[in-house]
Amino acid sequence: MSSGKYIVTGVKRFILAIRWRHICAVPKLVLGVVIVSALTNCSPHLSLLDRVKLEGVLHVATTNSPTTCYQGVGGPAGYECGLLQRLADHLGVRLQLHYFGNAQAVLLAVIDHHAEVGSASIIVNDTQALRVHFTTPLREVTQQLVYHQGKTRSKSLDDLHGQIEVVTNSAAAVALVQHLTKHPTLEWKTTSMLGSEDLLYRVAQGTLTYTVASSDLIDINQHYYPDLKSAFDLSAPEPIAWALRRSADESLYDAVQGFIDGLGKTGLARLHDQYFNGRDNLDYLGVVRFSTDVQNLLPEYEKDFKASAKANGFDWRLLASLGYQESHWNPDAVSFTGVQGLMMLTNATATQLQIADRKNPQQSIKGAARYLSQLLQSLPDSIKQPDRTWMALASYNMGLGHLLDARILAQKRGGNPDLWKDVSTVLPLLMQDHWFSQTRYGYARGSEALAYVDNIRSYYDILIWITGGQSALVDNQVPTPKS
């Protein structure tokens, strides 16, 4: 190894132990002749971008939210998380997320050198721009008044018939304040105990007349609560951007900005649609299509479903129903989050299961059967069938950790954590700040997982009817572990 390589190795180890921002503050630290020669006077020749690449990590401050980052079944997920992972890949470094309670805390983390990038659905404003350097906007949102579809739609702030409640110091609260000049009698209630998704849920349930939320968050929640409707905008479009610390060294900022410019408006818009457009739930037309596909597509894979299901001790029709929910039995399916194949395995899951080719239908089915079997075995023995299977399927969709969080919430609320009917009722709570902030794994698309399981159950029932026989999910049965 050359002496130059020794210097780089020594510097990298030093950086991993002590962040670059502290190097100049530790002159008494004995670094060794090689490291001192490389870092004398905190050499200006090494830019911030070079330092990040040398450490091999991009530190990002963010929030636990569906519009930013949350823990998905295959790792961090969410619109901004998807972009951040692409950025890290572009820079050739590892993405390290640091979660904070709100956007203001994220900005402070960037300013105080705890992270290089702040990503938290941050609305660009002139005041903050004095302290941080904003990228060009990733998207735009508007603050909208939200009501329940069953109520009369208000057309202006002069036409309200109930209470408005918003989160304290939120963009929604700011939007309302800006309307006081023209509407001096306008009143609303603020809360620091609930988040925007909690308030949207209350409007959907009819226990709150109005709230104000950003358009992107409303888009996500309307998929789960179709009775949520936007009455009108309360703000002009507001740009959302990433924030970096202001510095004379703009090398990292230029690299981040170059990455965004490379995506272009079309690339950003396409990614936005992938994350914020809802997925269809099973309806009458879905049933008709499924019945048709049973005749036309299933025969090609039926033998593989039967073999893999038998090897893992469960009904092949359940495995086939899972496959249909995942890809409509399309071996070439690829999702925007990177899962692939007929059973839509994540890369991490495929690697763990030693599946060489996720797009090979036989390997995909075999891997999914083993993974579902692992999930079934990971659940407490106190959970009997068929509840055990429904919970395993929910875990397949959103991750085992989130399912375990839901069981704890169900118990806290007086339910039985071993019964699917009790656990399923709290799954939507994993989307509400008040509840997911109490959990270990945080935000999850619980309503999506609930619809996911409901769809599979419907497909399973139809397959039982078509193929004849009875369900193999015997009440109170606990599966026997496979060797």
C-alpha positions in Angstrom: 0.0 0.0 0.0 1.4 3.5 -0.9 2.0 6.2 1.7 -0.9 8.2 0.1 -3.3 5.3 0.9 -2.1 5.2 4.4 -2.9 8.9 4.8 -6.4 8.5 3.4 -7.1 5.5 5.7 -5.8 7.3 8.8 -7.9 10.4 8.0 -11.0 8.4 7.4 -10.7 6.5 10.6 -10.2 9.8 12.4 -13.3 11.3 10.8 -15.4 8.3 11.8 -14.5 8.9 15.4 -14.8 12.7 15.5 -17.0 14.7 13.2 -15.2 17.2 10.9 -16.8 20.2 12.5 -14.8 19.4 15.7 -11.4 18.9 14.2 -10.1 22.4 14.7 -11.4 22.4 18.3 -9.1 19.5 19.5 -5.5 20.8 18.9 -4.2 18.8 21.9 -5.3 15.5 20.5 -2.4 13.3 19.4 -3.4 12.3 15.9 -0.1 10.7 14.8 2.4 12.1 12.4 0.5 10.9 9.3 -2.9 12.4 10.2 -1.4 15.7 11.5 0.4 16.1 8.2 -2.9 15.6 6.3 -5.1 17.9 8.5 -2.7 20.7 9.4 -4.6 23.9 9.9 -7.8 22.1 8.8 -6.6 22.2 5.2 -8.8 24.4 3.0 -8.0 22.1 0.1 -10.5 19.5 1.3 -14.0 20.8 0.5 -17.2 19.9 2.4 -18.3 17.6 -0.4 -14.9 15.8 -0.2 -15.3 15.5 3.5 -18.7 13.9 3.1 -17.4 11.5 0.5 -14.3 10.7 2.6 -16.5 9.8 5.6 -18.8 7.9 3.3 -22.0 9.1 5.0 -24.5 11.9 4.3 -26.2 12.9 7.5 -29.8 14.1 7.0 -32.1 15.6 9.6 -35.8 14.7 8.9 -39.2 14.1 10.4 -41.2 10.9 10.8 -44.0 11.6 8.3 -45.6 10.2 5.2 -44.5 13.1 3.1 -40.8 12.9 4.3 -39.5 9.6 5.8 -40.9 6.6 7.7 -39.9 3.0 8.2 -41.3 0.9 5.4 -41.2 -2.9 5.0 -37.9 -2.6 3.1 -36.3 0.2 5.0 -36.8 4.0 5.0 -39.7 5.1 2.8 -41.6 8.2 1.8 -41.3 10.8 -0.9 -38.4 12.8 0.4 -36.7 9.6 1.6 -36.8 8.2 -1.9 -35.2 11.4 -3.2 -32.6 11.4 -0.4 -31.6 7.8 -1.2 -31.1 8.7 -4.8 -29.0 11.6 -3.7 -26.8 9.4 -1.5 -26.4 6.9 -4.3 -25.5 9.8 -6.7 -22.8 11.0 -4.2 -21.6 7.5 -3.6 -22.2 7.6 0.1 -24.5 6.0 2.7 -27.7 7.8 3.8 -27.9 8.3 7.6 -31.2 9.7 8.9 -31.6 11.6 12.1 -35.3 12.1 13.2 -36.6 15.3 14.8 -40.0 16.4 16.0 -40.7 19.1 13.5 -39.3 21.2 10.6 -38.0 23.9 13.0 -36.0 21.3 14.9 -34.6 20.0 11.6 -33.5 23.4 10.6 -31.7 23.9 13.9 -30.0 20.6 13.5 -28.6 21.7 10.2 -27.5 25.1 11.5 -25.9 23.5 14.6 -23.8 21.1 12.4 -25.8 17.9 13.4 -26.6 17.2 9.8 -25.6 18.3 6.3 -29.1 18.4 4.9 -32.5 19.2 6.3 -35.5 17.4 4.8 -38.9 17.9 6.5 -41.4 19.3 4.0 -39.8 22.6 4.8 -41.6 25.6 3.3 -39.2 28.2 1.9 -39.4 31.6 3.5 -37.2 34.7 3.6 -36.6 34.6 7.3 -35.2 31.1 7.3 -33.2 31.8 4.1 -31.0 34.1 6.1 -29.9 31.1 8.2 -29.9 28.2 5.7 -29.4 27.8 2.0 -32.5 26.4 0.3 -32.4 24.2 -2.8 -34.7 24.9 -5.7 -38.2 23.6 -4.8 -38.9 19.9 -4.8 -42.6 20.5 -5.0 -45.3 23.0 -4.1 -48.2 22.7 -1.7 -51.1 24.8 -0.7 -52.8 25.1 2.6 -56.4 23.9 2.2 -59.6 24.0 4.3 -60.8 20.4 4.8 -64.3 19.2 5.6 -66.3 16.0 5.7 -68.1 15.1 2.4 -71.4 14.6 4.3 -71.4 18.2 5.5 -72.3 21.3 3.5 -69.3 22.7 1.6 -68.2 26.2 2.6 -67.1 28.4 -0.3 -65.3 31.1 1.7 -64.2 31.9 5.3 -67.4 33.9 5.6 -69.4 30.8 5.1 -68.2 28.5 7.9 -70.6 26.5 10.1 -68.4 24.9 12.8 -65.0 24.9 14.5 -61.6 25.0 12.8 -58.7 23.3 14.6 -55.1 23.4 13.5 -51.7 22.4 14.8 -50.0 25.2 16.9 -47.3 27.2 15.0 -48.0 25.2 11.8 -48.1 26.4 8.2 -51.9 26.0 8.5 -52.0 28.3 11.5 -49.9 30.9 9.6 -52.3 30.7 6.7 -55.2 31.5 8.9 -53.5 34.4 10.5 -52.9 35.9 7.1 -56.6 36.0 6.5 -57.4 38.0 9.7 -57.2 41.4 8.0 -60.0 40.6 5.6 -61.9 38.3 8.1 -61.4 39.9 11.6 -64.0 37.8 13.2 -62.4 34.5 12.0 -61.7 32.2 15.0 -60.0 28.9 15.3 -58.5 26.6 17.9 -54.9 25.4 18.0 -53.5 22.2 19.5 -50.0 21.1 20.4 -51.1 17.7 21.5 -52.3 16.5 18.1 -50.7 16.4 14.6 -52.2 17.3 11.2 -53.1 13.7 10.5 -54.9 13.4 13.8 -57.0 16.3 12.9 -57.7 15.0 9.4 -58.8 11.7 10.9 -61.2 13.6 13.2 -62.7 15.4 10.3 -63.1 12.1 8.4 -64.8 10.6 11.4 -67.1 13.6 11.7 -66.0 14.7 15.2 -64.3 17.9 13.9 -65.9 20.2 11.4 -62.8 21.7 9.8 -59.1 21.6 9.8 -56.4 23.1 7.5 -53.6 21.0 6.1 -51.1 20.9 3.2 -52.4 19.6 -0.1 -49.9 16.7 -0.3 -50.9 15.4 3.1 -54.5 15.7 2.2 -53.8 13.7 -1.0 -52.4 10.8 1.0 -55.2 10.8 3.5 -58.0 11.0 1.0 -57.0 7.5 -0.2 -57.7 6.1 3.2 -60.5 8.5 4.2 -62.5 9.2 1.0 -64.9 11.4 2.9 -62.2 14.0 3.3 -62.7 16.9 0.9 -60.9 20.2 0.3 -63.2 23.2 0.3 -60.8 25.8 -1.0 -57.2 27.0 -0.8 -56.1 29.3 2.0 -52.7 30.0 0.6 -50.9 30.5 -2.7 -48.6 27.6 -3.7 -45.8 27.3 -1.2 -42.4 25.8 -2.3 -41.0 22.9 -0.4 -37.2 22.5 -0.4 -34.2 21.0 1.3 -32.0 23.1 3.5 -28.2 23.2 3.9 -26.1 25.2 6.3 -24.9 28.6 4.9 -21.2 28.5 4.3 -18.5 30.0 2.2 -17.9 26.4 1.0 -20.8 25.6 -1.3 -19.4 22.4 -2.7 -22.0 20.1 -1.1 -24.8 22.6 -1.9 -23.7 22.7 -5.5 -23.7 18.9 -5.6 -27.1 18.6 -4.1 -28.5 21.3 -6.4 -26.9 19.6 -9.4 -28.6 16.4 -8.4 -32.0 18.1 -8.3 -31.4 19.9 -11.6 -30.5 16.6 -13.1 -33.9 15.2 -12.2 -35.7 18.2 -13.7 -39.3 19.1 -13.2 -40.5 16.1 -15.2 -38.5 13.7 -13.0 -39.7 15.3 -9.8 -43.3 15.3 -11.0 -43.1 11.7 -11.9 -41.7 10.7 -8.5 -44.3 12.8 -6.8 -47.1 11.1 -8.6 -45.7 7.7 -7.6 -45.7 8.5 -3.9 -48.8 10.6 -3.6 -51.3 8.9 -5.9 -53.4 6.4 -4.1 -53.7 2.7 -4.8 -57.1 1.2 -5.8 -58.9 -1.0 -3.3 -60.9 -4.1 -4.4 -64.3 -3.2 -5.9 -66.8 -4.9 -8.1 -64.6 -4.4 -11.2 -61.7 -5.7 -9.3 -63.5 -8.9 -8.5 -64.5 -9.4 -12.2 -60.9 -8.9 -13.3 -59.6 -11.3 -10.6 -62.1 -14.0 -11.7 -60.9 -13.5 -15.3 -57.3 -13.7 -14.4 -57.8 -16.9 -12.4 -58.8 -18.5 -15.7 -56.2 -16.9 -17.9 -53.1 -16.3 -15.7 -53.2 -18.5 -12.7 -52.7 -21.9 -14.5 -49.1 -20.9 -15.4 -48.1 -20.5 -11.8 -50.6 -22.8 -9.9 -48.0 -25.6 -9.7 -45.4 -23.3 -8.2 -47.9 -21.9 -5.7 -48.9 -25.4 -4.6 -45.4 -26.6 -4.2 -44.1 -23.7 -2.2 -47.2 -23.4 0.0 -47.0 -27.2 0.8 -43.3 -26.9 1.6 -44.1 -24.2 4.1 -47.3 -25.6 5.6 -50.1 -23.3 4.3 -52.9 -23.2 1.7 -51.6 -22.5 -1.8 -54.7 -20.4 -2.5 -53.6 -18.0 0.2 -50.2 -17.7 -1.4 -51.8 -17.2 -4.8 -54.0 -14.5 -3.4 -51.0 -12.7 -1.9 -49.3 -12.9 -5.3 -52.3 -11.4 -7.0 -52.5 -8.5 -4.5 -48.8 -7.8 -5.0 -48.5 -7.9 -8.8 -51.7 -9.3 -10.4 -49.5 -12.3 -11.2 -47.2 -10.3 -13.3 -43.6 -11.5 -13.0 -42.2 -8.3 -14.6 -43.9 -6.0 -12.1 -41.6 -3.3 -10.6 -42.8 -0.7 -8.1 -41.5 2.8 -7.7 -39.9 1.8 -4.4 -37.8 -0.9 -6.1 -39.6 -4.1 -5.2 -39.8 -6.5 -8.1 -41.3 -9.7 -9.4 -44.5 -11.6 -9.1 -44.4 -11.5 -5.3 -42.8 -8.0 -5.1 -39.9 -8.9 -2.9 -37.6 -6.1 -1.7 -33.9 -6.4 -2.5 -33.1 -6.8 1.2 -35.7 -9.6 1.7 -34.5 -11.4 -1.5 -30.9 -11.3 -0.3 -31.8 -12.5 3.2 -33.8 -15.4 1.6 -30.9 -16.1 -0.9 -33.1 -15.4 -3.9 -30.8 -14.8 -6.8 -33.4 -13.4 -9.3 -36.5 -11.7 -7.9 -38.0 -11.5 -11.4 -37.9 -15.2 -11.8 -41.5 -16.3 -10.9 -40.6 -19.6 -9.4 -37.9 -18.1 -7.2 -40.1 -15.2 -6.3 -43.0 -17.5 -5.2 -40.6 -19.7 -3.3 -39.0 -16.7 -1.5 -42.4 -15.2 -0.6 -43.6 -18.5 0.8 -40.5 -18.8 3.0 -40.8 -15.1 4.1 -44.5 -15.5 5.0 -43.7 -18.6 6.9 -41.0 -16.7 8.8 -43.5 -14.0 9.7 -46.0 -16.6 10.9 -43.4 -18.1 13.1 -42.3 -14.7 14.4 -45.6 -13.9 15.9 -46.4 -14.9 19.6 -47.9 -18.4 20.1 -50.9 -16.7 21.8 -52.2 -15.6 18.3 -54.3 -18.4 16.9 -55.6 -19.0 13.4 -57.0 -17.3 11.3 -55.9 -14.1 13.1 -52.3 -15.3 12.9 -52.4 -15.3 9.1 -54.1 -11.9 8.8 -51.4 -10.4 11.1 -48.6 -12.1 9.1 -50.1 -10.6 5.9 -50.2 -7.2 7.4 -46.5 -7.6 8.4 -45.7 -8.6 4.8 -47.1 -5.3 3.7 -45.8 -2.8 6.3 -43.2 -4.7 8.3 -43.3 -6.9 11.5 -42.3 -4.0 13.7 -45.3 -1.9 12.8 -47.6 -4.9 13.4 -46.1 -5.4 16.8 -46.7 -1.7 17.5 -50.3 -2.1 16.5 -50.7 -5.0 19.0 -49.4 -2.8 21.8 -51.7 0.0 20.8 -54.7 -2.4 20.7 -53.9 -3.5 24.2 -53.5 0.0 25.5 -56.9 0.8 24.2 -58.5 -2.1 25.9 -58.5 -4.5 23.0 -57.1 -8.0 22.6 -53.7 -7.9 20.8 -54.2 -11.5 19.7 -57.4 -10.8 17.8 -57.2 -9.4 14.3 -60.5 -7.5 14.7 -59.0 -5.5 17.6 -55.6 -5.0 16.0 -57.1 -4.0 12.6 -59.1 -1.2 14.2 -55.9 0.5 15.4 -53.9 0.1 12.2 -55.1 3.5 10.9 -53.8 5.1 14.2 -50.3 4.4 13.0 -50.9 7.2 10.6 -51.7 9.7 13.3 -49.1 11.7 15.1 -50.6 11.3 18.6 -50.4 7.5 18.3 -47.4 6.7 16.2 -45.3 9.0 18.3 -45.9 6.5 21.2 -44.6 3.5 19.2 -41.2 2.1 18.6 -41.2 2.0 14.8 -43.2 5.2 14.2 -45.4 6.1 11.2 -46.8 3.4 9.0 -49.5 3.3 6.3 -51.8 1.3 8.6 -54.9 1.9 6.5 -53.1 0.6 3.5 -52.1 -2.5 5.3 -55.7 -3.0 6.4 -57.0 -2.7 2.8 -54.2 -5.0 1.7 -55.3 -7.8 4.0 -59.0 -7.2 3.2 -58.2 -7.6 -0.5 -56.3 -10.8 0.0 -59.0 -12.2 2.1 -61.5 -11.4 -0.7 -59.3 -13.1 -3.3 -58.8 -16.1 -1.0 -62.6 -16.5 -0.5 -63.1 -16.3 -4.3 -60.4 -18.9 -5.0 -62.0 -21.3 -2.4 -65.3 -20.9 -4.1 -63.8 -21.4 -7.6 -61.6 -24.4 -6.7 -64.0 -26.0 -4.2 -63.2 -27.2 -0.7 -62.9 -25.2 2.5 -60.5 -22.7 4.0 -57.3 -24.3 5.5 -57.2 -21.6 8.2 -58.6 -23.6 11.1 -59.7 -21.6 14.1 -57.2 -21.8 17.0 -54.6 -23.6 14.9 -50.9 -22.6 15.5 -48.6 -23.6 12.6 -46.0 -26.2 13.3 -42.5 -24.7 12.8 -40.7 -26.0 9.7 -37.2 -27.4 10.0 
